[in-house]
């Protein structure tokens, strides 16, 4: 059966990273968390004291650093920045608060999109992010745009942060989610939106396993039809 390119996009808290990882596991595909790459650039910028408003400096930084994504036994990914594992560090509130600003920089997106396209070139990949179906892999055979209610996305993000040891209030997390929504959808470069041919799937009342099953069935159907 032909191995396809699967693009999964969606806003913060929609469940795309969890679902994409499970889909990749079920299909035996490579999982690529593109958001982790933008977070790694953001972490590097914060550590180096690069002003987030200096787009030229951010572009040079993205081209200079080395980001490695290594698969984990559970189907997830470990993230390495210049040889240092930063899987947990890139999920900090400080990175959460800055990543949207870094991700809208043309030089950063150009560098990372090229790396992502190289990873997806051969197929057999599940890639999640905010512009995979529209910009990075517009030729993907399967495109899914995940959504969920603000309340559900806030709940998920709050749980994720608390599980990682961060103490934020529900209101703080809700405001962060709303801010990310505004910035991701409103940026001029690669704004967050479903591709015209994407399947929109609301996960508000779906478990990760239920959402995964629907996408896996879609991929297998398309793969069978493409033989």
LINWO-V592577 format. One record per residue. N is the residue number from 1. PHI is phi in degrees with one decimal (999 if undefined). OMEGA is omega as a letter, one per 20 degrees, with the letter a starting at -180 (* if undefined). D_FIRST is the distance of its C-alpha to the first C-alpha in Angstrom with 2 decimals. Layout:
# LINWO-V592577
N,PHI,OMEGA,D_FIRST
N,PHI,OMEGA,D_FIRST
This chain:
# LINWO-V592577
1,999,a,0.00
2,-63.4,r,3.80
3,-90.0,a,6.46
4,-104.3,r,9.26
5,-97.9,a,12.99
6,-117.8,r,14.70
7,-108.1,r,18.48
8,-123.5,a,20.80
9,-115.4,r,24.46
10,161.6,a,27.63
11,-75.9,r,31.24
12,-57.4,r,32.74
13,81.8,a,32.34
14,-78.2,r,29.59
15,95.3,a,27.43
16,-65.0,a,24.78
17,-66.3,r,24.91
18,-62.8,a,24.73
19,-67.4,r,21.95
20,-60.8,r,19.87
21,-63.2,a,20.37
22,-68.1,r,19.39
23,-63.5,r,16.18
24,-61.3,r,15.25
25,-60.8,a,16.32
26,-64.3,a,14.36
27,-96.0,a,10.99
28,73.2,a,12.12
29,-97.2,r,12.55
30,-76.8,r,15.80
31,-103.6,r,18.48
32,-126.5,r,21.11
33,-92.7,a,24.29
34,-69.9,r,25.94
35,-60.7,r,28.99
36,-63.9,r,29.77
37,-68.8,r,30.11
38,-66.8,r,32.67
39,-65.2,r,34.40
40,-65.8,r,34.72
41,-63.0,r,36.40
42,-62.2,r,38.63
43,-60.5,r,39.63
44,-61.0,r,40.44
45,-65.8,r,42.55
46,-63.7,a,44.43
47,-66.8,a,45.17
48,-85.6,a,46.35
49,72.8,r,48.43
50,-75.2,r,46.77
51,-60.0,a,48.02
52,-69.5,r,45.24
53,-90.0,a,46.94
54,-92.9,a,46.81
55,-66.0,r,43.65
56,-65.2,r,44.29
57,-66.1,r,44.71
58,-65.9,r,41.55
59,-63.2,r,39.55
60,-64.6,r,41.12
61,-62.8,a,40.39
62,-60.3,a,36.68
63,-73.3,a,36.50
64,-88.2,a,38.54
65,-80.4,r,36.98
66,-112.8,r,34.02
67,-114.0,r,31.43
68,-117.5,r,28.90
69,-113.4,a,26.24
70,-118.0,a,25.48
71,-66.2,r,23.12
72,-106.8,a,25.01
73,-57.4,a,24.28
74,-85.0,r,24.17
75,92.9,r,21.36
76,-81.6,a,24.03
77,-136.6,r,25.44
78,-93.8,a,28.75
79,-111.9,a,30.34
80,-119.8,r,32.66
81,-115.9,a,35.25
82,49.9,r,36.83
83,88.8,r,36.04
84,-98.3,r,37.34
85,-72.2,a,35.18
86,-128.3,a,35.80
87,-53.6,r,33.21
88,-82.4,a,36.08
89,-61.4,a,38.42
90,-75.8,r,36.21
91,-102.2,a,36.33
92,-72.8,r,40.12
93,-57.1,a,42.10
94,-63.8,r,43.42
95,-69.1,r,39.99
96,-54.0,a,39.05
97,-76.1,a,42.17
98,-115.5,a,41.52
99,-64.8,r,37.81
100,-63.3,r,37.82
101,-66.7,r,40.62
102,-70.1,a,38.83
103,-68.6,a,35.51
104,-90.2,a,37.27
105,-78.7,a,38.58
106,-56.5,a,37.20
107,-62.0,r,37.45
108,-68.8,a,35.55
109,-64.6,r,32.71
110,-61.8,a,32.50
111,-64.7,a,32.16
112,-72.2,r,29.67
113,-61.4,r,27.48
114,-62.3,r,27.20
115,-64.7,a,26.19
116,-67.4,r,23.60
117,-64.4,r,22.12
118,-64.5,r,21.93
119,-66.6,a,20.02
120,-92.6,a,17.45
121,-58.8,a,17.24
122,-91.1,a,14.13
123,83.3,a,11.91
124,64.6,a,10.62
125,-136.0,r,14.02
126,-116.0,a,15.99
127,-121.1,r,19.39
128,-118.6,a,22.36
129,176.1,a,25.72
130,-123.7,r,27.91
131,-140.0,a,26.83
132,-69.2,a,23.16
133,-72.8,a,22.11
134,-97.7,a,25.36
135,-125.6,a,26.11
136,-73.2,a,23.86
137,-127.6,a,20.40
138,-65.1,r,21.44
139,-92.9,r,18.37
140,-57.0,a,16.04
141,-73.3,r,13.62
142,-128.3,r,14.79
143,-125.8,a,18.49
144,-128.4,r,20.47
145,-115.0,a,24.23
146,-89.2,r,25.72
147,-131.0,r,29.39
148,-166.3,r,31.97
149,-65.1,r,35.73
150,-58.9,a,38.09
151,-61.6,a,39.47
152,-70.2,r,36.15
153,-66.8,r,35.11
154,-64.2,r,38.56
155,-60.0,a,38.30
156,-64.3,a,34.99
157,-65.9,r,36.29
158,-62.4,r,39.57
159,-62.9,a,37.96
160,-59.4,a,35.78
161,-66.9,r,38.89
162,-67.3,r,41.07
163,-62.7,r,38.57
164,-90.0,r,38.80
165,94.2,r,42.59
166,-92.6,a,43.53
167,-111.1,r,46.23
168,-127.6,r,45.96
169,-85.7,r,47.19
170,-60.9,a,45.14
171,-65.6,r,46.97
172,-62.0,a,46.21
173,-69.3,r,42.49
174,-59.8,r,42.56
175,-64.9,r,44.39
176,-63.8,r,41.90
177,-62.4,r,38.98
178,-63.7,r,40.96
179,-64.7,r,41.85
180,-61.8,r,38.26
181,-58.5,a,37.36
182,-63.0,a,40.19
183,-69.9,a,39.47
184,-69.3,a,35.70
185,-80.2,a,36.06
186,-95.7,a,39.23
187,-69.1,a,38.49
188,-72.7,a,38.61
189,-98.5,r,35.71
190,50.7,r,32.19
191,-66.0,r,33.50
192,-69.4,r,31.50
193,-165.9,r,30.22
194,-68.6,r,27.10
195,-65.5,a,25.21
196,-55.6,a,26.00
197,-104.3,r,22.46
198,-82.3,r,22.00
199,-85.9,r,21.83
200,-92.8,a,25.02
201,-126.0,r,24.99
202,-84.5,a,28.37
203,-99.9,a,28.13
204,-52.5,a,31.89
205,-114.3,r,31.65
206,-114.4,r,28.20
207,-75.1,r,27.62
208,-55.0,a,25.05
209,-67.3,r,23.03
210,-68.6,r,23.30
211,-64.0,r,22.27
212,-61.2,a,19.28
213,-60.0,a,18.17
214,-66.1,a,18.46
215,-72.2,r,16.42
216,-60.3,r,13.57
217,-62.0,r,13.59
218,-64.0,a,13.67
219,-62.9,a,10.74
220,-65.8,r,8.51
221,-64.2,a,10.34
222,-68.0,r,9.97
223,-64.4,r,6.26
224,-65.0,a,6.38
225,-74.2,a,9.41
226,-91.9,a,8.45
227,-69.2,*,6.57
